[in-house]
């Protein structure tokens, strides 16, 4: 069984982070973030800036998998 996300791949803000979804709103990945570096380190998650970069890489990889690079 293969998986191919449907385009367009989008990054949505959620409470507590970001969600990468495909064109059918199917969640592909969750990236948990906090606003400040201190809050992020305390919670063991990424800062918002770090999380945005990770979500962009995931979205690019999913676009490649969908064949729409």
Secondary structure, 3 states (H helix, E strand, C coil): CCCCCCCCCEEEEECCEEEEECCCCCEEEEEEEECCHHHHHHHCCEEHHHHHHHHHHHHHHHHHHHCCC
